[in-house]
Amino acid sequence: MNFQNLTVIEKPIFYLDLAFGRAKKRAELVRDKIKGSSKSRINKSKDIELAKIDIIRNVLVDRLDQILTSYPSFDQLPEFYKGLVKCTLDYAQVKKSLGAINWCSKKVNDFYIMYKKKIAKCEDLNKINQYRREYYGRISSAIDQIGKELRELENARKTMKGFPAVKTEKNTIVIIGFPNVGKTTLLYKLTGSKPEINDYPFTTRNINVGNFKDSQLLDTPGTLNRFNKMNNIERQAHLAMKHVAHKIIYIFDLTESYPIKDQIELYNNLKEFGKPVIIFLSKVDLLQKEQVAEFKKKFKAIDDVKKLKELI
């Protein structure tokens, strides 16, 4: 699934300037068209003002509806993405904001219908101009009222744009381990994908995706041995294991950046997912050969990337 096509959401003034600017151009076209016609002055004025409010309605409703239709139906998302939405966004606020956009779109249309009737029936030039000003004011007020919601949705869009494009129907291998044990480095060695690699905990804050043969590999944020009190970064790894993983590569780091007993406990906790697990030993160049050999024998681990590729 890909969230790259969500519509960029602007501030209220952008939409109002766009709508009023196009209304002005439309009025000029109508004015040129009816110049010299036999229509009365009052009917010419009606044609111009009706053209203005018509184009304003069309521009605003189209733009607001683009926002609504570009967002996915959260209730119909795969469970993996539902989880990502709920752990990275204020889910209730996003839904409330979308409701506000829908309200505003309907309000813009209602004002159009109301003032179209008023202008069409009016026989007073001053009143026609008054109705147009009222329409502009009420439309502007409605758009300004959703300024906060537009900002909320734009922030949500930026977050969702960073969601991984995971094909939930594809064979998926999830790389798991404590922070900074070499998950992203392993992804690069297996797939050639080269995300950011740093030497501080939680370098990977989102899920990185790489492809190898017919499988997709997910490099997940580091997770500590605390399933009951995970932060939102760690929850992403949990979601990947639970909802999309067909197989798990669990990385051990015996250099003791984190206590071995904690890494073993986390490994044992992976059994709850019921997925096959391959144990990979990282940073072996920093370890004694005897220590590597003993660990590989005890846990049936591997440290050779070439052999790991054969198992995927």
C-alpha positions as CSV (number, residue, x, y, z in Angstrom):
1,M,0.0,0.0,0.0
2,N,1.3,3.5,-0.9
3,F,0.4,6.7,0.9
4,Q,2.6,9.0,-1.3
5,N,-0.5,10.3,-3.2
6,L,-2.3,12.0,-0.4
7,T,-3.3,15.5,-1.4
8,V,-1.1,18.3,0.0
9,I,-3.3,20.3,2.4
10,E,-3.0,24.1,2.4
11,K,-4.0,26.9,4.7
12,P,-7.5,28.4,4.4
13,I,-6.2,31.6,2.7
14,F,-4.8,29.4,-0.2
15,Y,-8.2,28.0,-1.0
16,L,-10.0,31.3,-0.7
17,D,-7.5,33.2,-2.9
18,L,-7.7,30.4,-5.5
19,A,-11.5,30.5,-5.5
20,F,-11.9,34.3,-5.6
21,G,-9.1,34.6,-8.2
22,R,-10.9,32.2,-10.5
23,A,-14.2,33.9,-9.8
24,K,-12.7,37.2,-10.9
25,K,-11.5,35.7,-14.2
26,R,-14.8,34.0,-14.8
27,A,-16.6,37.3,-14.3
28,E,-14.4,39.0,-16.8
29,L,-15.2,36.3,-19.4
30,V,-18.9,36.6,-18.8
31,R,-18.7,40.4,-18.9
32,D,-17.0,40.3,-22.3
33,K,-19.6,37.8,-23.6
34,I,-22.6,39.8,-22.6
35,K,-21.2,43.2,-23.6
36,G,-23.5,44.8,-26.2
37,S,-26.2,42.2,-25.6
38,S,-29.8,43.3,-25.4
39,K,-30.1,42.1,-21.8
40,S,-31.1,44.6,-19.2
41,R,-28.5,46.0,-16.8
42,I,-30.0,44.0,-13.9
43,N,-29.9,40.7,-15.8
44,K,-26.3,41.3,-16.9
45,S,-25.4,41.9,-13.2
46,K,-27.1,38.7,-12.3
47,D,-25.2,36.7,-14.9
48,I,-21.9,38.1,-13.6
49,E,-22.6,37.5,-9.9
50,L,-24.0,34.1,-10.5
51,A,-20.9,33.1,-12.5
52,K,-18.8,34.3,-9.6
53,I,-20.5,32.3,-6.9
54,D,-20.8,29.3,-9.1
55,I,-17.0,29.1,-9.7
56,I,-16.3,29.7,-6.0
57,R,-18.5,26.8,-5.0
58,N,-16.9,24.5,-7.6
59,V,-13.3,25.3,-6.7
60,L,-13.9,25.0,-2.9
61,V,-16.0,21.9,-3.1
62,D,-13.6,20.2,-5.5
63,R,-10.6,21.0,-3.3
64,L,-12.2,19.9,-0.1
65,D,-13.5,16.7,-1.7
66,Q,-10.0,16.0,-3.1
67,I,-8.8,15.9,0.5
68,L,-11.6,13.6,1.6
69,T,-11.2,11.1,-1.4
70,S,-7.4,11.1,-1.2
71,Y,-7.5,9.8,2.4
72,P,-8.0,6.0,2.7
73,S,-11.0,4.6,4.6
74,F,-9.3,3.9,7.9
75,D,-11.9,1.2,8.7
76,Q,-11.0,-0.7,5.5
77,L,-7.2,-0.6,5.9
78,P,-5.3,-3.8,6.4
79,E,-4.7,-4.5,10.2
80,F,-1.0,-3.6,9.8
81,Y,-1.8,-0.1,8.5
82,K,-4.7,0.4,11.0
83,G,-2.2,-0.2,13.7
84,L,0.4,2.2,12.2
85,V,-2.2,4.9,12.0
86,K,-3.3,4.4,15.6
87,C,0.3,4.4,17.0
88,T,1.6,7.3,15.0
89,L,-1.4,9.7,14.7
90,D,-4.1,11.0,16.9
91,Y,-6.6,8.7,15.3
92,A,-9.7,10.3,16.8
93,Q,-8.6,13.8,15.9
94,V,-7.8,12.8,12.3
95,K,-11.3,11.3,11.9
96,K,-12.8,14.4,13.5
97,S,-10.8,16.7,11.1
98,L,-12.1,14.7,8.1
99,G,-15.6,15.2,9.4
100,A,-15.0,18.9,9.6
101,I,-13.8,19.0,6.0
102,N,-17.0,17.2,5.0
103,W,-19.1,19.6,7.0
104,C,-17.4,22.6,5.3
105,S,-17.9,21.1,1.8
106,K,-21.6,20.7,2.4
107,K,-21.8,24.2,4.0
108,V,-20.2,25.8,0.9
109,N,-22.7,24.0,-1.3
110,D,-25.6,25.1,0.9
111,F,-24.6,28.7,0.8
112,Y,-24.3,28.5,-3.0
113,I,-27.8,27.2,-3.3
114,M,-29.2,29.8,-0.9
115,Y,-27.5,32.8,-2.6
116,K,-28.1,31.6,-6.1
117,K,-31.8,31.7,-5.4
118,K,-31.6,35.1,-3.8
119,I,-29.6,36.7,-6.6
120,A,-31.8,35.0,-9.3
121,K,-35.0,36.5,-7.8
122,C,-33.6,39.9,-7.0
123,E,-34.5,43.0,-9.0
124,D,-32.3,45.5,-7.2
125,L,-28.7,46.1,-8.2
126,N,-27.6,47.1,-4.7
127,K,-29.2,44.0,-3.2
128,I,-27.5,41.8,-5.7
129,N,-24.1,43.2,-4.7
130,Q,-25.0,42.9,-1.1
131,Y,-25.9,39.2,-1.5
132,R,-22.6,38.5,-3.3
133,R,-20.7,40.2,-0.4
134,E,-22.7,38.1,2.1
135,Y,-21.9,35.0,0.2
136,Y,-18.2,35.8,0.1
137,G,-18.2,36.5,3.9
138,R,-20.0,33.3,4.9
139,I,-17.9,31.2,2.6
140,S,-14.7,32.7,4.0
141,S,-16.0,32.2,7.6
142,A,-16.7,28.5,6.9
143,I,-13.3,27.9,5.4
144,D,-11.5,29.8,8.2
145,Q,-13.4,27.6,10.8
146,I,-11.6,24.5,9.5
147,G,-8.1,26.0,9.7
148,K,-7.1,23.9,12.7
149,E,-8.4,20.7,11.0
150,L,-6.5,21.5,7.8
151,R,-3.3,21.8,9.7
152,E,-4.0,18.6,11.6
153,L,-4.6,16.7,8.3
154,E,-1.5,18.1,6.7
155,N,0.6,17.0,9.6
156,A,-1.1,13.5,9.4
157,R,-0.4,13.4,5.7
158,K,3.3,14.0,6.3
159,T,3.4,11.2,8.8
160,M,1.5,8.8,6.6
161,K,3.7,9.6,3.6
162,G,6.5,8.0,5.6
163,F,4.6,4.7,6.0
164,P,6.3,1.8,4.3
165,A,4.9,0.6,1.0
166,V,4.3,-3.0,2.3
167,K,2.6,-5.4,0.0
168,T,0.6,-7.4,2.5
169,E,0.1,-10.3,0.0
170,K,3.8,-10.7,-0.6
171,N,6.2,-13.1,1.3
172,T,7.5,-10.9,4.1
173,I,10.5,-11.3,6.3
174,V,10.8,-9.0,9.3
175,I,14.2,-8.1,10.8
176,I,14.0,-7.7,14.6
177,G,16.3,-7.0,17.4
178,F,17.3,-4.4,20.0
179,P,18.3,-0.9,18.9
180,N,21.6,-0.6,17.1
181,V,22.3,-4.3,16.7
182,G,22.8,-4.1,13.0
183,K,19.3,-4.5,11.5
184,T,19.7,-1.7,8.9
185,T,23.2,-2.9,8.0
186,L,21.9,-6.4,7.4
187,L,19.0,-5.1,5.2
188,Y,21.6,-3.3,3.1
189,K,23.7,-6.4,2.7
190,L,20.7,-8.5,1.7
191,T,18.9,-6.1,-0.6
192,G,21.2,-3.2,-1.4
193,S,18.7,-0.7,0.2
194,K,20.7,1.9,2.0
195,P,18.7,3.9,4.6
196,E,20.3,6.1,7.3
197,I,22.6,4.3,9.7
198,N,23.9,6.0,12.9
199,D,25.4,4.8,16.2
200,Y,22.7,6.0,18.5
201,P,19.6,4.0,19.7
202,F,16.4,4.1,17.6
203,T,18.3,5.3,14.5
204,T,15.5,3.6,12.5
205,R,12.3,5.4,13.5
206,N,10.2,4.0,10.7
207,I,10.1,0.7,8.8
208,N,12.5,0.4,5.8
209,V,11.6,-2.0,3.0
210,G,13.9,-3.8,0.7
211,N,13.4,-6.6,-1.8
212,F,15.3,-9.9,-2.2
213,K,14.3,-12.5,-4.8
214,D,10.5,-12.8,-4.4
215,S,10.4,-11.6,-0.8
216,Q,10.2,-8.2,0.8
217,L,12.4,-7.6,3.9
218,L,11.3,-5.1,6.6
219,D,14.0,-3.4,8.7
220,T,12.1,-2.4,11.8
221,P,12.8,0.1,14.6
222,G,14.7,-1.4,17.5
223,T,12.5,-2.9,20.2
224,L,13.3,-3.4,23.8
225,N,12.0,-6.3,25.9
226,R,8.9,-4.5,27.1
227,F,5.9,-5.6,25.1
228,N,3.5,-4.2,27.7
229,K,5.0,-0.7,27.6
230,M,6.3,-0.1,24.1
231,N,6.7,3.4,22.8
232,N,5.2,4.3,19.4
233,I,8.5,3.6,17.6
234,E,8.7,0.0,19.0
235,R,5.1,-0.7,18.3
236,Q,5.8,-0.6,14.6
237,A,8.1,-3.6,14.9
238,H,5.4,-5.4,16.9
239,L,2.8,-4.6,14.2
240,A,5.1,-6.0,11.5
241,M,5.7,-9.2,13.4
242,K,2.0,-9.7,14.2
243,H,0.3,-8.8,10.9
244,V,2.7,-9.1,7.9
245,A,5.7,-11.3,8.9
246,H,5.8,-14.8,7.3
247,K,9.3,-15.3,8.8
248,I,11.5,-13.4,11.3
249,I,15.2,-12.7,11.3
250,Y,16.2,-12.1,14.9
251,I,19.6,-10.4,15.4
252,F,21.8,-11.0,18.5
253,D,24.6,-8.6,19.3
254,L,27.1,-10.2,21.7
255,T,29.2,-7.1,22.2
256,E,26.7,-6.4,25.0
257,S,25.4,-3.0,23.9
258,Y,22.4,-4.6,25.6
259,P,22.6,-7.4,28.2
260,I,22.6,-10.9,26.5
261,K,20.0,-12.1,29.0
262,D,17.6,-9.4,27.8
263,Q,18.2,-10.2,24.2
264,I,17.5,-13.9,24.9
265,E,14.3,-13.0,26.8
266,L,13.1,-10.9,23.8
267,Y,13.9,-13.8,21.5
268,N,11.9,-16.2,23.6
269,N,9.0,-13.8,23.6
270,L,8.8,-13.9,19.8
271,K,7.3,-17.4,20.1
272,E,3.9,-15.8,20.7
273,F,3.7,-14.8,17.1
274,G,4.0,-18.4,15.9
275,K,6.4,-17.4,13.0
276,P,9.6,-19.2,11.9
277,V,12.7,-17.4,13.3
278,I,16.2,-17.3,11.9
279,I,18.8,-16.2,14.4
280,F,21.6,-14.1,13.0
281,L,24.7,-13.1,14.9
282,S,26.0,-9.6,14.1
283,K,29.4,-7.8,14.7
284,V,31.3,-11.1,14.9
285,D,34.5,-9.3,13.9
286,L,34.4,-7.7,17.4
287,L,34.1,-11.1,19.2
288,Q,36.3,-14.0,20.1
289,K,36.1,-17.0,17.8
290,E,35.3,-19.3,20.7
291,Q,32.5,-17.0,21.9
292,V,31.0,-17.0,18.4
293,A,31.3,-20.8,18.0
294,E,29.7,-21.5,21.4
295,F,26.7,-19.2,20.7
296,K,26.1,-20.5,17.2
297,K,26.1,-24.1,18.5
298,K,23.7,-23.3,21.4
299,F,21.2,-21.2,19.4
300,K,21.7,-22.7,15.9
301,A,22.6,-19.2,14.8
302,I,24.4,-18.1,11.6
303,D,26.7,-15.2,11.0
304,D,27.2,-15.6,7.2
305,V,25.1,-13.3,5.0
306,K,25.5,-15.7,2.0
307,K,24.1,-18.5,4.0
308,L,21.3,-16.3,5.3
309,K,20.3,-15.5,1.7
310,E,20.0,-19.2,1.0
311,L,17.5,-19.5,3.9
312,I,15.3,-16.7,2.8
